[in-house]
Amino acid sequence: MPFRAPTTDFRFILDHVVGFADVAATDRYADATPETVDAILEELGKLMEGVVAPLNRGGDVQGAVLENGVVRSSPGFAEAFHALGDGGWLGLSASPEHGGMGLPQTMTVMFNDMMAASCMSLGLNPLLTQGQIEALEHHASDEIKAMYIPKLVTGEWTGTMNLTEPQAGSDVGALKSKAEPNGDGSYAISGQKIYITWGDHDFGGNVCHLVLARLPDAVAGVKGISLFMVPKFLPNADGSLGEANSLKVVSLEHKMGIHGSPTCVMQYDGAKGWLVGAPHKGMAAMFTMMNNARLNVGVQGVGVAEAAYQHALAYAKDRQQMGPIIQHADVRRMLLTMKAETFASRAIAMACGTAIDMATATGEPEWNARAALLTPIAKAFGSEAGMRVAEHGVQIFGGMGFIEETGAAQYSRDVRITAIYEGTNGIQAMDLVGRKMMDGGEAAFRLLDEIEAVAEAARGSLPDLAAPVWEASESLREAVEWLVSQSNMAERFAGSVPFLMAFARVLGAHYHLKAAMAEGGEGARSKLARFYIGRLLPEHAAFLEHARAGADDLYAFTLEDFAA
């Protein structure tokens, strides 16, 4: 079925849920007027619906292949990518100094949402390029910025990040790739990296790899890691492509989904590279790119959820089983769950984008803390919602959902990776209860204060919605207080995933309540808010019970017990 860009939903969330007007009111983002935002959403919607979305099924059936050392992309991918570059869409939030539009990060969140909904496999390429642009803007020398960022913005060149090695996944500090000084300011990079998304393609231009490696005097662990720009082709002084660098694609992974996205094993054999940031400070630089990717991986989950919902809704209207199946209670339950989860996860992601924009525009530490708090929630909940919604889509299709030709299964296969890469959802949850609570819970408490203030304001007009949101927020506040009192991190980590899910449930209810308030308590959004708050929000209580259960029962099991 044709994809319909959810531009109305974006506009509503901007205006009534996440406070985007505050972003547009800053000097930094004064150009992000309602007229500009509407024009961008309209043009992006046309591009996604007409150019990108038609490639999704073909990219799954005829994925990327490696032929004689050359990666061949799925039919139509190169043309669609060039359309994105020619339209300036890859540099929505990049600095105007290097050819970007300089618009808020929230605009890029909406772009990535639509890209994932239209064709997640292709959308991974601009997502990584965006993250590389941001990392270079913050950490690279002026020479590297001037050489690389303008061409990344136009799509002439594309970006990747190279962290993982066979023995170093989540434990990045175990990486062994080496960087030897060449004596001319460049370095010879040697090593193998795995799981490199869009590590090569046949779009033309250059592929620019950000690679983590160790200098000869590096200490062990993450404190001895440096970051290097290692291009596929060595650029000449004028920016034209010179000779090929000493790197190659060894193989492509055979994946469960996202077949159109080439996931490469990369080999570097003394490849020439240039330091990005200070020596031995590579993780700080790479985390700029990783945090960008973490938010937008959550956004990928939201986008796939949107597409899976639209697909299932169309089928439920047409499929006849004792009448159209949309009339049956359980099908309606699943469709409403899909729609409610998509709205909640989208609002969380856009709220995170707004917090990033306010932090950038104002420099206020409270906004930085808000963005940091929301990032792991947006990533984990967005990807979890994407998986659940896609699974519901398969179920609504029934037996035909298990048949590949209907396309329902592709959404479930494609979105599954989002819970794994850029830090598994378990790692996101550990980050939330660990690093993000090192302030004693202050950022969380400020957010809970806002949630309760909105609920109080709604008590008079929408008491049936306001009361349960306020009560859930108080329960979450008590859980945060318990959490920050635990000095044994194992106690926190044991319940970190259910704690994150509880936090997301409450946030989702908050944003649904704001939607109902904006609508005056009547209409489709208010009905959806009643469904979410009445049926899904109560899950937070069970999540919090699990979160406070501690770690004793987990570690009571011996290795022999697991095998029994």
C-alpha positions as CSV (number, residue, x, y, z in Angstrom):
1,M,0.0,0.0,0.0
2,P,1.2,3.6,-0.5
3,F,2.9,5.2,2.5
4,R,1.4,8.5,3.8
5,A,3.8,10.8,5.6
6,P,2.4,11.7,9.0
7,T,3.0,15.4,8.7
8,T,-0.2,16.3,10.5
9,D,1.0,14.3,13.5
10,F,4.4,16.1,13.5
11,R,2.7,19.5,13.3
12,F,0.4,18.7,16.2
13,I,3.2,17.4,18.4
14,L,5.3,20.5,17.7
15,D,2.5,22.9,18.4
16,H,0.7,21.2,21.4
17,V,2.9,18.6,23.0
18,V,6.7,19.3,23.1
19,G,6.8,23.2,23.2
20,F,8.6,23.7,19.9
21,A,7.6,27.4,19.9
22,D,10.2,27.9,22.6
23,V,12.9,26.7,20.3
24,A,11.7,28.9,17.4
25,A,11.7,31.9,19.9
26,T,15.4,31.6,20.4
27,D,17.9,33.7,18.4
28,R,19.7,30.5,17.3
29,Y,16.6,29.0,15.7
30,A,14.6,32.1,14.7
31,D,14.4,30.8,11.2
32,A,12.3,27.8,12.3
33,T,9.1,29.6,11.8
34,P,5.8,27.8,11.5
35,E,5.8,28.7,7.8
36,T,9.3,27.2,7.3
37,V,8.5,24.1,9.2
38,D,5.2,23.5,7.3
39,A,7.0,24.0,4.0
40,I,9.8,21.5,4.9
41,L,7.3,18.9,6.1
42,E,5.2,19.2,3.0
43,E,8.2,18.8,0.7
44,L,9.7,16.0,2.7
45,G,6.4,14.2,2.7
46,K,6.2,14.4,-1.1
47,L,9.8,13.1,-1.4
48,M,9.2,10.2,1.0
49,E,5.9,9.2,-0.5
50,G,6.9,9.4,-4.1
51,V,10.6,8.6,-4.2
52,V,11.8,6.7,-1.1
53,A,8.9,4.6,0.1
54,P,8.5,2.7,-3.3
55,L,12.0,1.3,-2.8
56,N,11.3,-0.4,0.6
57,R,10.0,-3.8,-0.7
58,G,12.6,-4.0,-3.5
59,G,15.4,-3.3,-1.0
60,D,14.3,-6.2,1.1
61,V,13.9,-8.7,-1.8
62,Q,17.0,-7.5,-3.7
63,G,19.4,-6.4,-1.1
64,A,23.0,-5.1,-1.3
65,V,25.6,-7.5,-2.6
66,L,29.4,-7.6,-2.7
67,E,30.7,-8.4,-6.2
68,N,34.4,-8.5,-6.9
69,G,35.2,-6.2,-4.0
70,V,32.5,-3.7,-5.0
71,V,29.3,-3.2,-3.0
72,R,26.2,-3.0,-5.3
73,S,23.3,-1.2,-3.8
74,S,19.6,-2.1,-4.2
75,P,18.0,-0.8,-7.4
76,G,16.9,2.8,-7.1
77,F,18.8,3.5,-3.9
78,A,21.5,5.6,-5.5
79,E,19.0,7.8,-7.3
80,A,16.9,8.3,-4.2
81,F,20.0,9.1,-2.1
82,H,21.1,11.7,-4.6
83,A,17.6,13.3,-4.5
84,L,18.0,13.6,-0.7
85,G,21.5,15.3,-1.2
86,D,20.4,17.5,-4.0
87,G,17.5,18.8,-1.9
88,G,19.8,19.7,1.0
89,W,18.0,17.3,3.3
90,L,21.2,15.7,4.7
91,G,22.3,18.9,6.2
92,L,19.0,20.0,7.9
93,S,20.7,20.6,11.2
94,A,24.3,21.1,10.0
95,S,26.0,24.5,10.4
96,P,25.4,27.0,7.6
97,E,29.1,27.7,7.8
98,H,29.6,24.4,5.9
99,G,26.5,24.5,3.7
100,G,23.9,23.2,6.2
101,M,20.5,24.7,6.9
102,G,21.2,25.2,10.6
103,L,17.7,24.1,11.6
104,P,16.8,22.5,14.9
105,Q,17.7,18.9,15.6
106,T,14.0,18.3,16.1
107,M,13.6,18.8,12.3
108,T,16.2,16.1,11.7
109,V,14.3,13.8,14.1
110,M,11.2,14.2,11.9
111,F,13.3,13.6,8.8
112,N,14.7,10.3,10.2
113,D,11.2,9.2,11.3
114,M,9.9,9.6,7.8
115,M,13.0,7.9,6.3
116,A,12.6,4.9,8.5
117,A,8.9,4.6,7.7
118,S,9.6,4.9,4.0
119,C,12.7,2.7,3.7
120,M,14.8,2.0,6.9
121,S,17.6,0.4,4.9
122,L,18.3,3.5,2.9
123,G,17.6,5.8,5.9
124,L,20.5,4.4,7.7
125,N,22.9,6.1,5.3
126,P,21.9,9.7,6.0
127,L,21.5,8.9,9.7
128,L,25.1,8.0,10.0
129,T,26.2,10.9,7.8
130,Q,24.3,13.3,10.0
131,G,26.0,11.9,13.1
132,Q,29.4,12.2,11.5
133,I,28.7,15.8,10.5
134,E,27.9,16.6,14.2
135,A,31.0,14.8,15.5
136,L,33.2,16.7,13.1
137,E,31.6,20.0,13.9
138,H,32.4,19.5,17.6
139,H,35.8,17.8,17.5
140,A,37.6,18.0,14.2
141,S,40.3,20.5,13.1
142,D,39.3,23.4,10.9
143,E,41.1,21.7,8.0
144,I,39.1,18.5,8.3
145,K,35.9,20.4,8.8
146,A,36.5,22.4,5.6
147,M,37.4,19.3,3.6
148,Y,34.7,16.9,4.7
149,I,31.6,18.6,6.1
150,P,30.5,20.4,2.9
151,K,30.6,17.2,0.9
152,L,28.8,15.2,3.5
153,V,26.1,17.9,3.6
154,T,25.5,17.6,-0.1
155,G,25.7,13.8,-0.2
156,E,28.7,13.8,-2.5
157,W,30.4,11.9,0.3
158,T,28.9,9.7,3.0
159,G,29.9,8.9,6.6
160,T,30.3,5.8,8.8
161,M,31.4,5.0,12.3
162,N,33.8,2.1,13.0
163,L,33.8,0.9,16.6
164,T,33.1,-2.8,16.9
165,E,35.7,-5.5,16.5
166,P,35.2,-9.3,16.8
167,Q,36.4,-9.3,20.4
168,A,35.2,-5.7,21.3
169,G,31.4,-5.1,21.1
170,S,29.9,-3.3,24.1
171,D,33.3,-3.5,25.7
172,V,34.8,-1.0,23.3
173,G,37.9,-0.7,25.4
174,A,39.0,-4.1,24.2
175,L,39.6,-3.0,20.6
176,K,43.0,-3.7,19.1
177,S,43.1,-1.6,15.9
178,K,46.4,0.4,15.7
179,A,47.4,3.8,14.5
180,E,51.0,4.4,13.7
181,P,52.3,8.0,13.0
182,N,53.4,8.5,9.4
183,G,55.6,11.5,10.3
184,D,53.6,13.9,8.2
185,G,50.6,14.5,10.5
186,S,48.8,11.5,9.2
187,Y,48.5,8.0,10.7
188,A,48.6,4.4,9.4
189,I,45.5,2.6,10.6
190,S,45.4,-1.2,10.7
191,G,42.8,-3.5,12.0
192,Q,39.4,-5.1,11.3
193,K,36.0,-3.7,12.1
194,I,32.7,-5.5,12.0
195,Y,29.0,-4.4,11.7
196,I,29.9,-1.3,9.7
197,T,26.6,0.1,8.3
198,W,26.9,1.4,4.8
199,G,30.6,0.8,4.9
200,D,30.7,1.0,1.1
201,H,28.3,1.6,-1.8
202,D,28.1,2.4,-5.5
203,F,26.6,5.9,-5.2
204,G,29.9,7.5,-6.3
205,G,32.0,10.0,-4.3
206,N,33.8,9.1,-1.1
207,V,33.0,7.0,1.9
208,C,34.4,8.7,5.1
209,H,35.1,6.3,7.9
210,L,35.5,7.5,11.5
211,V,37.6,4.8,13.0
212,L,38.6,4.1,16.7
213,A,42.2,2.9,17.1
214,R,45.1,3.0,19.5
215,L,48.2,5.1,19.2
216,P,51.5,3.4,20.2
217,D,51.6,5.1,23.6
218,A,48.0,4.4,24.4
219,V,47.0,2.9,27.8
220,A,44.7,0.0,28.0
221,G,40.9,0.5,28.1
222,V,38.7,3.3,26.8
223,K,41.2,6.0,28.0
224,G,43.7,4.9,25.3
225,I,41.4,5.1,22.3
226,S,41.7,7.8,19.6
227,L,39.5,8.7,16.7
228,F,40.6,9.0,13.0
229,M,39.1,10.1,9.8
230,V,40.0,7.4,7.2
231,P,38.5,8.0,3.7
232,K,38.0,5.4,1.0
233,F,39.8,7.7,-1.4
234,L,42.5,10.1,-0.3
235,P,41.2,13.6,-1.2
236,N,43.4,16.0,-3.1
237,A,43.9,19.6,-1.8
238,D,41.0,20.8,-4.0
239,G,38.6,18.2,-2.6
240,S,38.7,16.0,-5.7
241,L,39.2,12.3,-5.2
242,G,42.8,11.0,-5.3
243,E,44.1,7.5,-5.0
244,A,42.4,4.6,-3.2
245,N,43.2,4.2,0.5
246,S,44.5,0.9,1.9
247,L,41.1,-0.4,3.1
248,K,38.5,-2.8,1.7
249,V,35.2,-4.6,2.4
250,V,36.0,-8.2,3.4
251,S,32.3,-9.4,3.4
252,L,28.7,-8.4,3.9
253,E,26.7,-9.8,6.8
254,H,23.6,-11.9,6.0
255,K,21.0,-10.3,8.2
256,M,17.6,-10.9,9.5
257,G,16.4,-7.7,8.0
258,I,17.4,-4.3,6.5
259,H,18.7,-6.2,3.5
260,G,19.2,-3.1,1.5
261,S,21.7,-1.7,4.0
262,P,25.2,-3.2,3.4
263,T,26.6,-4.2,6.8
264,C,30.3,-4.6,6.2
265,V,33.4,-6.3,7.7
266,M,36.1,-3.7,7.0
267,Q,39.8,-4.3,6.8
268,Y,42.3,-1.5,7.3
269,D,45.9,-2.3,6.2
270,G,48.0,0.8,7.0
271,A,45.2,3.0,5.7
272,K,46.0,6.7,5.9
273,G,43.9,8.6,8.4
274,W,43.9,11.9,10.3
275,L,43.3,12.4,14.0
276,V,39.9,13.8,15.0
277,G,40.0,15.5,18.4
278,A,42.8,15.0,20.9
279,P,45.0,11.9,21.2
280,H,43.5,9.3,23.5
281,K,40.2,11.2,23.6
282,G,38.5,9.3,20.8
283,M,35.5,8.0,22.9
284,A,34.5,11.6,23.8
285,A,34.4,12.5,20.1
286,M,32.7,9.3,19.1
287,F,30.1,9.7,21.8
288,T,28.9,12.8,20.0
289,M,28.1,10.7,17.0
290,M,26.8,7.8,19.1
291,N,24.4,10.0,21.1
292,N,23.0,11.4,17.9
293,A,22.6,7.9,16.6
294,R,21.0,6.6,19.8
295,L,18.2,9.1,19.6
296,N,17.7,8.5,15.9
297,V,17.7,4.7,16.3
298,G,14.8,5.2,18.6
299,V,13.3,7.3,15.9
300,Q,13.8,4.5,13.4
301,G,11.6,2.3,15.7
302,V,8.9,5.1,15.6
303,G,9.1,5.3,11.8
304,V,8.7,1.6,11.3
305,A,5.8,1.5,13.8
306,E,4.1,4.2,11.7
307,A,4.5,2.2,8.5
308,A,3.5,-1.1,10.1
309,Y,0.4,0.6,11.5
310,Q,-0.7,2.1,8.2
311,H,-0.1,-1.3,6.5
312,A,-2.2,-3.2,9.1
313,L,-5.0,-0.6,9.2
314,A,-5.5,-0.8,5.4
315,Y,-5.6,-4.6,5.6
316,A,-8.0,-4.6,8.5
317,K,-10.4,-2.4,6.6
318,D,-10.4,-4.7,3.5
319,R,-10.0,-8.2,4.9
320,Q,-13.4,-9.9,5.2
321,Q,-13.9,-12.5,7.9
322,M,-17.5,-12.3,9.1
323,G,-17.4,-8.8,7.9
324,P,-14.3,-6.6,7.8
325,I,-11.9,-7.7,10.6
326,I,-11.6,-4.1,11.9
327,Q,-15.0,-4.6,13.5
328,H,-13.6,-7.3,15.8
329,A,-12.7,-6.2,19.3
330,D,-9.2,-7.8,19.4
331,V,-8.2,-6.4,16.1
332,R,-9.3,-2.9,17.3
333,R,-7.3,-3.5,20.5
334,M,-4.2,-4.2,18.5
335,L,-4.7,-1.3,16.1
336,L,-5.3,1.1,18.9
337,T,-2.3,-0.2,20.8
338,M,-0.2,0.4,17.6
339,K,-1.5,3.9,17.1
340,A,-1.2,4.9,20.8
341,E,2.4,3.5,21.1
342,T,3.5,5.2,17.9
343,F,2.2,8.6,19.2
344,A,3.8,8.1,22.6
345,S,7.2,7.1,21.3
346,R,7.2,9.8,18.7
347,A,6.4,12.5,21.3
348,I,9.2,11.2,23.5
349,A,11.7,11.4,20.7
350,M,10.6,14.8,19.6
351,A,10.7,16.0,23.2
352,C,14.3,14.8,23.3
353,G,15.0,16.7,20.1
354,T,13.5,19.8,21.5
355,A,15.6,19.5,24.7
356,I,18.7,19.2,22.6
357,D,17.7,22.3,20.6
358,M,17.0,24.3,23.8
359,A,20.4,23.2,25.2
360,T,22.1,24.3,22.0
361,A,20.3,27.6,21.8
362,T,20.5,28.6,25.5
363,G,23.4,26.8,27.0
364,E,21.4,26.2,30.1
365,P,22.5,23.1,32.0
366,E,19.0,22.1,32.8
367,W,18.2,21.6,29.2
368,N,21.4,19.5,28.7
369,A,20.3,17.4,31.6
370,R,16.9,16.9,30.2
371,A,18.3,15.9,26.8
372,A,20.7,13.4,28.5
373,L,17.8,11.9,30.5
374,L,15.5,11.5,27.6
375,T,18.1,10.0,25.1
376,P,18.2,6.5,26.5
377,I,14.4,6.5,27.0
378,A,13.8,7.6,23.5
379,K,16.2,5.0,22.1
380,A,15.0,2.1,24.1
381,F,11.3,2.8,24.1
382,G,11.2,3.9,20.5
383,S,12.8,0.6,19.4
384,E,10.7,-1.5,21.8
385,A,7.5,0.2,20.5
386,G,8.6,-0.4,17.0
387,M,9.0,-4.1,17.6
388,R,5.7,-4.5,19.4
389,V,3.8,-2.5,16.8
390,A,5.3,-4.5,13.9
391,E,4.5,-7.8,15.7
392,H,0.9,-6.6,16.1
393,G,0.9,-5.9,12.4
394,V,1.9,-9.4,11.6
395,Q,-0.8,-10.7,13.9
396,I,-3.5,-8.6,12.3
397,F,-2.6,-10.0,8.9
398,G,-3.1,-13.5,10.4
399,G,-1.7,-16.3,8.3
400,M,-0.9,-13.8,5.5
401,G,1.3,-11.9,7.9
402,F,3.6,-15.0,7.9
403,I,3.8,-14.8,4.1
404,E,6.6,-12.6,2.9
405,E,4.8,-11.3,-0.1
406,T,2.3,-9.3,2.0
407,G,5.2,-7.2,3.5
408,A,4.0,-7.3,7.1
409,A,6.9,-9.5,8.2
410,Q,9.5,-7.1,6.7
411,Y,8.7,-4.4,9.3
412,S,9.2,-6.9,12.1
413,R,12.5,-8.1,10.7
414,D,13.8,-4.7,9.9
415,V,13.0,-3.0,13.2
416,R,14.4,-5.8,15.3
417,I,18.0,-4.5,15.1
418,T,17.0,-1.2,16.7
419,A,16.9,-2.7,20.1
420,I,20.5,-4.0,19.6
421,Y,22.7,-1.5,17.9
422,E,24.0,1.8,19.2
423,G,24.0,0.2,22.6
424,T,21.5,-2.5,23.4
425,N,18.4,-1.4,25.2
426,G,19.8,-3.0,28.4
427,I,22.8,-0.7,28.2
428,Q,20.5,2.2,27.7
429,A,18.6,1.3,30.8
430,M,21.8,0.9,32.8
431,D,22.8,4.3,31.5
432,L,19.5,5.8,32.7
433,V,19.7,4.4,36.3
434,G,23.5,4.9,36.5
435,R,25.1,7.9,34.8
436,K,21.8,9.8,34.3
437,M,21.0,9.5,38.0
438,M,24.4,10.7,39.2
439,D,22.7,14.1,39.9
440,G,20.6,12.4,42.7
441,G,17.6,12.3,40.4
442,E,17.3,16.1,40.0
443,A,16.7,16.0,36.2
444,A,14.1,13.3,36.7
445,F,12.4,15.1,39.5
446,R,12.2,18.3,37.4
447,L,10.5,16.4,34.6
448,L,8.1,14.7,37.1
449,D,7.2,18.2,38.5
450,E,6.2,19.3,35.0
451,I,4.1,16.1,34.5
452,E,2.3,16.7,37.7
453,A,1.7,20.4,37.0
454,V,0.0,19.5,33.7
455,A,-2.1,16.8,35.4
456,E,-3.1,19.3,38.0
457,A,-4.1,21.8,35.3
458,A,-6.2,19.1,33.6
459,R,-8.1,18.0,36.8
460,G,-11.0,20.3,36.2
461,S,-11.7,19.5,32.5
462,L,-10.3,16.0,32.2
463,P,-10.4,14.4,35.7
464,D,-10.6,10.8,34.3
465,L,-7.3,11.3,32.5
466,A,-5.5,13.7,34.9
467,A,-5.9,11.7,38.1
468,P,-4.2,8.5,36.8
469,V,-1.4,10.4,35.2
470,W,-0.7,12.3,38.4
471,E,-0.8,9.1,40.5
472,A,1.5,7.3,38.1
473,S,3.9,10.2,38.3
474,E,4.0,10.0,42.1
475,S,4.7,6.3,41.9
476,L,7.5,7.0,39.5
477,R,8.9,9.7,41.8
478,E,9.0,7.2,44.7
479,A,10.8,4.7,42.5
480,V,13.4,7.4,41.6
481,E,13.9,8.2,45.3
482,W,14.4,4.5,46.0
483,L,16.8,4.1,43.0
484,V,19.1,7.0,44.0
485,S,19.3,5.6,47.5
486,Q,20.9,2.3,46.2
487,S,24.7,2.5,46.4
488,N,25.0,-1.1,45.1
489,M,24.7,-0.6,41.3
490,A,23.7,-4.2,40.9
491,E,20.5,-3.4,42.7
492,R,19.8,-0.6,40.2
493,F,20.9,-2.6,37.1
494,A,18.8,-5.6,37.9
495,G,15.6,-3.6,37.4
496,S,16.9,-1.0,35.0
497,V,14.9,-2.2,32.0
498,P,11.5,-2.3,33.7
499,F,12.3,1.1,35.3
500,L,13.0,2.6,31.9
501,M,9.8,1.1,30.6
502,A,7.8,2.5,33.5
503,F,9.3,6.0,32.9
504,A,8.4,5.8,29.2
505,R,4.9,4.7,30.1
506,V,4.4,7.7,32.3
507,L,5.9,10.0,29.7
508,G,3.7,8.6,27.1
509,A,0.6,9.2,29.3
510,H,1.8,12.8,29.9
511,Y,2.0,13.5,26.2
512,H,-1.3,11.8,25.4
513,L,-2.9,14.0,28.2
514,K,-1.5,17.1,26.6
515,A,-2.9,16.0,23.3
516,A,-6.3,15.6,24.8
517,M,-6.1,18.9,26.5
518,A,-5.2,20.6,23.2
519,E,-8.3,19.0,21.6
520,G,-10.6,20.0,24.5
521,G,-11.2,16.4,25.5
522,E,-13.2,15.6,22.4
523,G,-12.0,14.0,19.1
524,A,-9.8,11.2,17.9
525,R,-6.7,12.2,19.9
526,S,-8.7,12.4,23.2
527,K,-10.2,8.9,22.5
528,L,-6.7,7.6,21.9
529,A,-5.5,9.2,25.1
530,R,-8.3,7.5,27.1
531,F,-7.2,4.2,25.5
532,Y,-3.5,4.7,26.4
533,I,-4.1,6.0,29.9
534,G,-6.8,3.5,30.7
535,R,-5.2,0.4,29.3
536,L,-1.5,0.9,28.8
537,L,-0.4,3.3,31.6
538,P,-1.4,0.8,34.4
539,E,1.5,-1.4,33.2
540,H,3.9,1.1,34.9
541,A,2.9,-0.3,38.3
542,A,4.1,-3.8,37.4
543,F,7.3,-2.4,35.8
544,L,8.1,-0.5,39.0
545,E,7.5,-3.5,41.2
546,H,10.0,-5.4,39.1
547,A,12.4,-2.4,39.2
548,R,12.5,-2.4,43.0
549,A,12.9,-6.2,43.3
550,G,16.7,-6.0,43.6
551,A,19.3,-8.4,42.4
552,D,19.4,-11.2,44.9
553,D,17.2,-13.6,43.0
554,L,19.2,-13.0,39.8
555,Y,22.5,-13.9,41.4
556,A,21.1,-16.7,43.5
557,F,21.3,-18.9,40.3
558,T,24.6,-20.7,39.8
559,L,25.9,-21.8,36.4
560,E,24.8,-25.3,37.3
561,D,21.3,-24.0,38.1
562,F,21.0,-22.5,34.6
563,A,21.7,-25.9,33.1
564,A,19.4,-27.8,35.4
